[in-house]
């Protein structure tokens, strides 16, 4: 499991909003089991998938558009 500290609770809202509109964030949530806490996001790959650090970068890029 990877635990990522987010800059604010607004980041969680931006990620969720991006998930509704964009294909790449939807794929991220298919590939990983994601758990949000107050200011952290824990990700673990689902069966058949492996961690890819570029996935996190791409998710942040899309979420930035929804901030």
PyMOL CGO cylinders between C-alpha atoms (Angstrom):
from pymol import cmd
from pymol.cgo import CYLINDER

trace = [
    CYLINDER, 0.00, 0.00, 0.00, 1.14, 3.53, -0.77, 0.3, 1, 1, 1, 1, 1, 1,
    CYLINDER, 1.14, 3.53, -0.77, -0.02, 6.40, 1.43, 0.3, 1, 1, 1, 1, 1, 1,
    CYLINDER, -0.02, 6.40, 1.43, -0.01, 9.86, -0.16, 0.3, 1, 1, 1, 1, 1, 1,
    CYLINDER, -0.01, 9.86, -0.16, -0.42, 13.04, 1.88, 0.3, 1, 1, 1, 1, 1, 1,
    CYLINDER, -0.42, 13.04, 1.88, -2.61, 15.57, 0.08, 0.3, 1, 1, 1, 1, 1, 1,
    CYLINDER, -2.61, 15.57, 0.08, -2.17, 19.34, 0.42, 0.3, 1, 1, 1, 1, 1, 1,
    CYLINDER, -2.17, 19.34, 0.42, -5.77, 19.96, 1.51, 0.3, 1, 1, 1, 1, 1, 1,
    CYLINDER, -5.77, 19.96, 1.51, -9.25, 18.46, 1.58, 0.3, 1, 1, 1, 1, 1, 1,
    CYLINDER, -9.25, 18.46, 1.58, -9.89, 20.40, -1.65, 0.3, 1, 1, 1, 1, 1, 1,
    CYLINDER, -9.89, 20.40, -1.65, -7.56, 17.92, -3.38, 0.3, 1, 1, 1, 1, 1, 1,
    CYLINDER, -7.56, 17.92, -3.38, -9.90, 15.05, -2.50, 0.3, 1, 1, 1, 1, 1, 1,
    CYLINDER, -9.90, 15.05, -2.50, -12.85, 16.92, -4.01, 0.3, 1, 1, 1, 1, 1, 1,
    CYLINDER, -12.85, 16.92, -4.01, -10.81, 17.71, -7.14, 0.3, 1, 1, 1, 1, 1, 1,
    CYLINDER, -10.81, 17.71, -7.14, -9.85, 14.04, -7.57, 0.3, 1, 1, 1, 1, 1, 1,
    CYLINDER, -9.85, 14.04, -7.57, -13.46, 12.94, -7.18, 0.3, 1, 1, 1, 1, 1, 1,
    CYLINDER, -13.46, 12.94, -7.18, -14.66, 15.60, -9.64, 0.3, 1, 1, 1, 1, 1, 1,
    CYLINDER, -14.66, 15.60, -9.64, -12.03, 14.56, -12.20, 0.3, 1, 1, 1, 1, 1, 1,
    CYLINDER, -12.03, 14.56, -12.20, -13.13, 10.94, -11.78, 0.3, 1, 1, 1, 1, 1, 1,
    CYLINDER, -13.13, 10.94, -11.78, -16.62, 11.92, -12.95, 0.3, 1, 1, 1, 1, 1, 1,
    CYLINDER, -16.62, 11.92, -12.95, -15.50, 13.64, -16.18, 0.3, 1, 1, 1, 1, 1, 1,
    CYLINDER, -15.50, 13.64, -16.18, -12.20, 12.18, -17.40, 0.3, 1, 1, 1, 1, 1, 1,
    CYLINDER, -12.20, 12.18, -17.40, -11.25, 8.73, -18.63, 0.3, 1, 1, 1, 1, 1, 1,
    CYLINDER, -11.25, 8.73, -18.63, -7.76, 8.56, -17.08, 0.3, 1, 1, 1, 1, 1, 1,
    CYLINDER, -7.76, 8.56, -17.08, -8.94, 9.10, -13.48, 0.3, 1, 1, 1, 1, 1, 1,
    CYLINDER, -8.94, 9.10, -13.48, -11.69, 6.52, -14.03, 0.3, 1, 1, 1, 1, 1, 1,
    CYLINDER, -11.69, 6.52, -14.03, -8.98, 4.05, -15.10, 0.3, 1, 1, 1, 1, 1, 1,
    CYLINDER, -8.98, 4.05, -15.10, -6.97, 4.89, -11.98, 0.3, 1, 1, 1, 1, 1, 1,
    CYLINDER, -6.97, 4.89, -11.98, -9.91, 3.86, -9.79, 0.3, 1, 1, 1, 1, 1, 1,
    CYLINDER, -9.91, 3.86, -9.79, -10.33, 0.64, -11.79, 0.3, 1, 1, 1, 1, 1, 1,
    CYLINDER, -10.33, 0.64, -11.79, -6.64, -0.22, -11.39, 0.3, 1, 1, 1, 1, 1, 1,
    CYLINDER, -6.64, -0.22, -11.39, -6.30, 0.72, -7.70, 0.3, 1, 1, 1, 1, 1, 1,
    CYLINDER, -6.30, 0.72, -7.70, -8.30, 0.34, -4.52, 0.3, 1, 1, 1, 1, 1, 1,
    CYLINDER, -8.30, 0.34, -4.52, -8.38, 3.92, -3.19, 0.3, 1, 1, 1, 1, 1, 1,
    CYLINDER, -8.38, 3.92, -3.19, -9.20, 4.97, 0.36, 0.3, 1, 1, 1, 1, 1, 1,
    CYLINDER, -9.20, 4.97, 0.36, -9.47, 8.64, 1.32, 0.3, 1, 1, 1, 1, 1, 1,
    CYLINDER, -9.47, 8.64, 1.32, -8.87, 9.81, 4.89, 0.3, 1, 1, 1, 1, 1, 1,
    CYLINDER, -8.87, 9.81, 4.89, -8.82, 13.41, 6.12, 0.3, 1, 1, 1, 1, 1, 1,
    CYLINDER, -8.82, 13.41, 6.12, -5.70, 14.50, 4.22, 0.3, 1, 1, 1, 1, 1, 1,
    CYLINDER, -5.70, 14.50, 4.22, -4.33, 11.25, 2.87, 0.3, 1, 1, 1, 1, 1, 1,
    CYLINDER, -4.33, 11.25, 2.87, -5.06, 8.86, 0.06, 0.3, 1, 1, 1, 1, 1, 1,
    CYLINDER, -5.06, 8.86, 0.06, -4.09, 5.20, 0.36, 0.3, 1, 1, 1, 1, 1, 1,
    CYLINDER, -4.09, 5.20, 0.36, -3.77, 3.20, -2.84, 0.3, 1, 1, 1, 1, 1, 1,
    CYLINDER, -3.77, 3.20, -2.84, -3.29, -0.48, -3.40, 0.3, 1, 1, 1, 1, 1, 1,
    CYLINDER, -3.29, -0.48, -3.40, -3.34, -2.18, -6.80, 0.3, 1, 1, 1, 1, 1, 1,
    CYLINDER, -3.34, -2.18, -6.80, -6.25, -4.48, -7.52, 0.3, 1, 1, 1, 1, 1, 1,
    CYLINDER, -6.25, -4.48, -7.52, -5.61, -8.07, -8.54, 0.3, 1, 1, 1, 1, 1, 1,
    CYLINDER, -5.61, -8.07, -8.54, -3.70, -8.34, -11.80, 0.3, 1, 1, 1, 1, 1, 1,
    CYLINDER, -3.70, -8.34, -11.80, -2.22, -4.83, -11.60, 0.3, 1, 1, 1, 1, 1, 1,
    CYLINDER, -2.22, -4.83, -11.60, 1.09, -3.42, -10.32, 0.3, 1, 1, 1, 1, 1, 1,
    CYLINDER, 1.09, -3.42, -10.32, 2.10, -0.01, -8.97, 0.3, 1, 1, 1, 1, 1, 1,
    CYLINDER, 2.10, -0.01, -8.97, 3.10, 2.52, -11.60, 0.3, 1, 1, 1, 1, 1, 1,
    CYLINDER, 3.10, 2.52, -11.60, 4.30, 5.87, -10.18, 0.3, 1, 1, 1, 1, 1, 1,
    CYLINDER, 4.30, 5.87, -10.18, 3.28, 7.65, -13.39, 0.3, 1, 1, 1, 1, 1, 1,
    CYLINDER, 3.28, 7.65, -13.39, -0.37, 6.81, -12.59, 0.3, 1, 1, 1, 1, 1, 1,
    CYLINDER, -0.37, 6.81, -12.59, -0.19, 9.05, -9.53, 0.3, 1, 1, 1, 1, 1, 1,
    CYLINDER, -0.19, 9.05, -9.53, 1.38, 11.86, -11.55, 0.3, 1, 1, 1, 1, 1, 1,
    CYLINDER, 1.38, 11.86, -11.55, -1.36, 11.62, -14.18, 0.3, 1, 1, 1, 1, 1, 1,
    CYLINDER, -1.36, 11.62, -14.18, -4.11, 11.61, -11.56, 0.3, 1, 1, 1, 1, 1, 1,
    CYLINDER, -4.11, 11.61, -11.56, -2.61, 14.75, -9.99, 0.3, 1, 1, 1, 1, 1, 1,
    CYLINDER, -2.61, 14.75, -9.99, -2.46, 16.41, -13.41, 0.3, 1, 1, 1, 1, 1, 1,
    CYLINDER, -2.46, 16.41, -13.41, -6.17, 15.85, -14.04, 0.3, 1, 1, 1, 1, 1, 1,
    CYLINDER, -6.17, 15.85, -14.04, -7.16, 16.80, -10.49, 0.3, 1, 1, 1, 1, 1, 1,
    CYLINDER, -7.16, 16.80, -10.49, -5.25, 20.07, -10.87, 0.3, 1, 1, 1, 1, 1, 1,
    CYLINDER, -5.25, 20.07, -10.87, -7.70, 21.03, -13.63, 0.3, 1, 1, 1, 1, 1, 1,
    CYLINDER, -7.70, 21.03, -13.63, -10.61, 20.60, -11.18, 0.3, 1, 1, 1, 1, 1, 1,
    CYLINDER, -10.61, 20.60, -11.18, -9.14, 22.45, -8.23, 0.3, 1, 1, 1, 1, 1, 1,
]
cmd.load_cgo(trace, "trace")
